Amino acid sequence: MRIALAGARGSVGQEVLKLATEKGHFVYQINRTEEKGDNTDKTEYRVANLAESYDDTVKAFKGADALIHLSSVPNPVDKDDHYVHNNNISSSYNGFRAAVEVGIKRIAFASSVNALGLLYGKKDPYFEYFPIDEEHVQKPSDSYALAKQEAEIQADSFCYTHDDLKIASLRIHQVASKAECKKDHDEDETVAKRQLWAWVSPAATARACLAAVEADFEGHQIFNIVAPDTTQDTPTEDLHRKYFANVPIKGDLSGNKSFFTSAKAEKILGWKHTETE
């Protein structure tokens, strides 16, 4: 498979590049600027700013069979709301539209658990039930979360319009080792609560991206991409009682199980978070 990898220079992009080439795929590494790293016979460097140039995006995608779209402002910290929102919705739209134009039928899009309105919200997150699945209500209250929700709506529209198009919106959690995430959570209780003590490993994230363009499903599908456990030694049911006792439990939170469920990704994509650190 020839894969257009938008945002190839990022930390997740580098993990995807490594895995994709190991599996025998050819990767078009697409970044905003011409800064090449180690080249191999399985990659080609291309330049396009997805948010600012639709024409360059089309050129960068030509020849690809699939798109892994990781290109966006990664967080709203110390950035103007209008910049974060407008950049990210332009990047997602241009990416989807350019893919359709060049005949790409399979897209993995890096959405975020923050499409629900979590870490960066101007209001406290709203939790309807636990564990959180892909049907949970979205209540974004910041520019980043809103843009992720709107990108998922864009994906709905493109797949409705183009019957043969498949888009997987991957609601990825903070990508880091369990130890790194635990450190963040232990140092800041507010961050921990908003993140629900969750995490996802870089390697597992890369596997999800590849699975999303290899799997067989219909239309636009949303998938939680989150580790099956929390970062805490405290049992999840105890965390629930202490911080979210008013939120109904509709699934299994025994042991140290996550407040999120990724069962849909396992069922449809064949993806399972097996990394423990």
N, C-alpha and C positions, 0 to 999 in steps of 0.2 A: 504494500500500500504506500502511496505517496501522500505524506501528511504535511499540511501547512500548519506550522506551529507559531502562532502569534504570541509574542511575549516570551520568546525563547531564552532571553538572557536572564530572566527572573529565576529565583530559587526553585520554584516548581517547574518552570520551563526546562531548566537544566536536568532535573530528575526525569522529566518526560523524554527529553532528547536522548539521554543515556539508555533508558528502557526501550524506547522505540527502535533505535539503531541496533541494540542487542537482539531485538526480535526480528530484525531483517527489514524493517520499514525504511524508506527513504524520507528524509525530513527537510523541508524548506524552513530554515531558521529565519523568522521574520522579526525584526526589531525596528525601533524608530530611527536608529542611527547606524552608520557603518562602522561597527566595532567588532571585528571578527575574533573569534577564539580559536581553539584547535579545530582544524578542518579534517574531515574524513571523506572517504569516497561515498558515504551514505548521506551526506548533507550538502545543502547549497544555501548560501547567505543571500537574503533579500531584505530590502529596506522599505518600510511603509509605516506611516503613522496612521493607524486605523481611525482615530478620532478626528483627524484633520484632513486626510486625503483619501477620498473614495477611489479615485483613479489609480493611485499608487497601490491601494489595497487589492484592487482587481488584478493588477499586474503581478503582485506578489503571490496571489493565490493560483495563478494559472499553472496547470499541470497537476494539481493536487486532486486526490480522491476524497480526502477528508480534511476537516479543520479542527484543531484543538485551540480554542480561543481563550488565552490567558491574559490578553492585553487590556489593562485598565489601571486606573489609579488604585493602589492596593488598600488604602485606608484614607479617611478624611482628616487625620490628625494634622493640625497646623496648616490646613489648606482651606481656601475659600469654598463655601458650599456650592456656589454656582459653578466653579471650576470642576469640582469632583463630580457633581451630577451631570453637567453637560458633556464633559469628556467621556464619562463612562457610558452614557446612553448613546452617544454618537459612535463610540467604538463598537458597542454591541450591534447597533443597527447596521453600520457599514460592513462589519464582519459578516453578518447574516446575509445581507443583500449581495455583497460581492461573491460570497460562496455560491449563492443561487445563480448568479450571472455566469460563473465559470463552470457550472455543472457539478459542484460538490453536493453530495447527498447526505453526508454524515458529519455531524458537528457535535463536539463536546465543548460546552461553554462553562467557564468558571463563574458560577453564581456564588452564593455565600449563605451560610446560616443567618447572616445578618439581613437577608431579605425579609426575615421575620420582624426585624427591628430589635436588635439585641445590644451589642457592646457600645456602639457609638450614639445610641438614641438620646434625644433631648428629653425624653420621658422614660420612665422605667419600663422594661419589657413587659409585655402582656403574655402570660402563659395560660392557655385554656385547659391543658391537660398534659400529663406525662405518661410514657415517653413521647417526645415530639416526633410526629411523622410528617410526610410531605403535604398532608391535607390541613395542617395547622394554620389557623388564621394569620394573616400578615398585617402588622401594624407598624410600618416604618415611621420614624420620627426624626430622621436625619438624611442628609443628601446621599450618602453612600448606600444606605438600606433602600431608599426610594429608587435609586438608579438600578439596583439589583432586581427589585420587584418589577420595574418597568421593562428591563431586559427580558425577564421571563414572559411578560406579556407580548413583547416583540416576537419571541420564539413561538408562542401560541399562534400569532397571526401568520408568521411565515409558514408554519407547518399546515395551518388551515388552508392557506393559499396554494401551497405546493404539496400535493398528495404524496409524493415520493421522498420528501425531505424528512430526515430524522434529526432532532436536536435533543441532546441530553443536557439539562441544566443541573450542574453538580453543585449542591449546597455544601461547600467545603468549610470546615471549621478552621481555626488557627492552625497553620501548618508548621509544626515544629516537633521536636522530640518530646516525649512525655515528661522528662525531667525539666526541660525548658518551660513548658506550660505550667507544670506544678509550681515552679519557682514564681512565675507571674501570679498564679492564683494564691499562693501562700503570702505573697507580699501585699496584695491588694484585694480585700474582701469584696469590694464593689465590682471589680473586674471579674473576680471568680464567679460571683452570683450571676452577672450578666452573661458570662461565657458558659454557665452551668457546668463548670469544672470539666469541660470537654477538651478534646484534642484530636489531631489526626497526624500521622507520620508522613514525612515527605515521600517516602517510597510507596506507601499505600495510596497517596494522592495520585502519584504518577500512574499506578496500576489502574486506578479508577478512570483516569483520562483515556488511557488506551482501551480499556474495556468498553467505554462509552462509544467509541467509533468502530468497534469490532462486533458489538452485540446486535441482536436482531430485535427490534421493537418498532412500534408505530408512532409517528408524529412526534410531538413534544412531550418529554417526560422529565419530571423533576426527581432528583435522587439526593438523599442525605448521604454525605460522605464524612463520617465521624467514627472515631474509635469506639469499640463496644463497652469501654470502661471509662470511669472518671480518672482524674489525676490524684484523687484523694484516698487515704487509707480509711477514712470514715465511711461507713456504709451509706449507700445512696438513700435508703429509706430514712436514715437519721438526718441527712442533709435536707431531705424533703420536709421532715417534721420541724426542723429548726428554722428554715427559711421560706418554705412554700406550702405550709400545712393546708392552706385554703385551695390549693390547686388539685383537682381530682387526679387519681392514678388510674390509668386505663390499660396498663400493661405491666410488665415485669421490671421492677426496680430493685430486685434482690441483690445482695452482695454489693459489688461496686459497679453495677451496670450503669451505663450512660443514661442521661436524661433524654437522649435522642435515640431513635431507632433507625438503622440502615438496612432493615430487612428487605425493602424494595430493591435496593441496589444488589443485594445478594441474590434475590430471586430473578431479576430481569437481566442484570449485567454479569452475574456470576462473580461479583466482587465481594470480598470479605477482608476485613482489616485483621491481618494475622500478626502484624508487628506489635511487639509488647513494649518497646522502648522508643 
